[in-house]
Amino acid sequence: PAAVEDVEDLILHVLQQSDQYDIKNIVLSGFSSGANLAFAAVANPKASKVPGEVIRAIVAFYPPTILWISRSEKKAPDGSIHNVPPFIVDASRAAYMPAGVDPTDPRISIIKADPNNFPNDILIFTAESDNLAMEGEEYAANLEKAGKKVLLKRFKGVGHGWDKTKDENS
């Protein structure tokens, strides 16, 4: 996927700038699809341009990890309906995963990737009213079972993108 290759290119650029960046402490972070990309960039070392063991940690806010299931079919932990309008979900999905792309590719549905490909330190945030929370938490459990040091925090009473709005109750 082109988005993953863009992230890989950025990491390679940083690695070439050791006078400007601490290349021994690279941490990837992202929100929603950006969180997916943080994982996807290191999900398949054989296909990646990034040398193994370069990423020290990942910080992911409400990551989608299972893209072969439509977001509208997923349930939030509190039973609420997802709070992202369908046209935004459809447009995002089409941009991120164009027609013909296999949604089970481990660089798209990162839950399919070998957990050993990821750094040891991982922080995942989920939201109680977000229909991506359950898959993010399942992913955290898989990583933990593989021996990764995972800190998982679910925020109560908030939905997807809760940290991007001034409304405390969204």
C-alpha positions in Angstrom: 0.0 0.0 0.0 1.2 3.5 -0.9 0.5 4.9 2.5 2.7 2.3 4.2 5.5 3.0 1.6 5.2 6.8 2.5 5.8 6.0 6.1 8.7 3.7 5.3 10.2 6.5 3.1 9.9 9.0 6.0 11.6 6.6 8.4 14.5 6.1 5.9 14.8 9.9 5.6 15.1 10.2 9.4 17.7 7.4 9.5 19.8 9.4 7.0 19.7 12.5 9.3 21.5 11.1 12.3 22.9 14.6 13.0 19.3 15.9 13.5 17.5 12.9 15.0 18.2 10.4 17.7 18.0 7.4 15.4 18.3 4.9 18.3 15.0 6.1 19.8 12.5 6.3 16.9 8.9 5.9 18.1 6.0 5.7 15.7 2.7 7.1 16.7 -0.7 7.7 15.1 -4.4 8.2 15.5 -6.9 5.8 13.8 -5.6 5.0 10.3 -2.3 6.7 11.4 -2.1 4.2 14.2 -2.6 1.4 11.8 0.2 2.8 9.6 2.5 3.0 12.6 2.1 -0.8 13.0 2.0 -1.5 9.3 5.3 0.1 8.6 7.0 -2.7 10.6 4.5 -5.4 10.2 6.3 -7.3 7.4 10.1 -6.9 7.5 10.6 -9.0 4.4 8.5 -6.5 2.3 9.6 -3.3 4.1 12.4 -0.9 3.1 13.0 -0.2 6.8 15.8 -2.2 8.5 14.6 -4.5 11.3 14.9 -3.4 14.9 14.9 0.4 14.0 11.6 1.3 15.7 11.9 1.4 19.4 8.2 1.8 20.3 4.7 2.4 19.0 2.0 4.6 20.5 -1.4 4.0 18.9 -4.7 5.8 19.5 -7.8 3.8 18.5 -6.1 1.7 15.8 -8.1 -0.2 13.2 -6.6 -3.7 13.1 -9.1 -5.7 11.2 -10.0 -4.2 7.8 -11.7 -7.2 6.2 -14.7 -6.5 8.3 -16.7 -3.3 7.6 -16.6 -0.7 10.3 -20.4 -0.6 10.4 -20.4 -4.3 11.4 -18.3 -3.7 14.5 -19.6 -3.1 18.0 -18.4 -0.6 20.6 -17.8 -2.0 24.1 -20.7 0.2 25.5 -23.0 -0.9 22.7 -23.2 2.5 21.1 -23.3 3.1 17.3 -20.1 4.4 15.8 -19.9 8.2 15.7 -18.1 8.6 12.4 -20.5 9.4 9.5 -20.7 6.6 6.9 -19.5 8.8 4.0 -16.3 9.6 5.9 -15.7 5.9 6.7 -16.3 4.9 3.1 -14.1 7.7 1.7 -11.3 6.8 4.2 -11.5 3.1 3.4 -11.4 3.7 -0.4 -8.4 6.0 0.0 -6.6 3.7 2.3 -7.5 0.4 0.6 -8.4 0.9 -3.1 -10.4 -1.7 -5.0 -8.4 -4.9 -5.6 -6.3 -4.6 -2.5 -6.5 -7.7 -0.2 -7.9 -6.5 3.1 -6.3 -9.4 4.9 -2.8 -8.3 3.9 -0.9 -8.0 7.3 0.2 -4.4 6.3 -3.5 -3.5 6.2 -5.1 -5.8 8.7 -2.3 -5.6 11.2 -3.8 -8.2 13.4 -2.7 -10.8 10.8 1.0 -9.8 11.2 3.5 -11.8 13.2 3.6 -10.1 16.6 7.3 -10.7 16.8 7.8 -8.1 14.0 6.9 -5.3 16.3 9.0 -3.4 18.9 8.9 -4.5 22.5 7.3 -1.4 23.9 3.7 -0.6 22.7 1.1 1.8 24.1 -2.5 1.5 22.8 -5.4 3.8 23.6 -9.0 2.8 22.9 -12.4 4.4 23.6 -15.4 2.9 25.2 -17.8 4.3 22.6 -15.7 3.4 19.6 -16.4 0.4 17.4 -12.7 -0.1 16.9 -12.0 -0.6 20.6 -12.6 -4.3 20.7 -10.2 -5.1 17.9 -7.5 -2.8 19.3 -7.8 -4.5 22.7 -7.7 -8.0 21.0 -4.6 -6.8 19.2 -3.0 -5.6 22.5 -3.7 -9.1 24.0 -2.1 -10.8 21.0 1.0 -8.7 21.3 1.2 -9.3 25.1 1.0 -13.1 24.5 3.9 -12.8 22.2 6.0 -11.2 25.0 5.6 -7.6 24.1 5.4 -5.0 26.8 2.0 -3.5 26.1 0.2 -0.8 28.0 -3.5 -0.7 27.1 -5.8 2.1 28.3 -9.5 2.4 27.4 -11.1 5.8 27.9 -14.6 5.6 29.3 -17.5 7.6 27.9 -15.8 8.7 24.7 -15.8 7.7 21.1 -13.5 7.6 18.1 -11.6 10.9 17.7 -12.5 12.0 21.3 -9.2 13.7 21.6 -9.7 15.8 18.5 -12.7 17.8 19.7 -13.3 20.4 22.4 -16.5 18.7 23.3 -15.7 16.6 26.4 -18.7 14.4 25.8 -18.1 13.3 22.2 
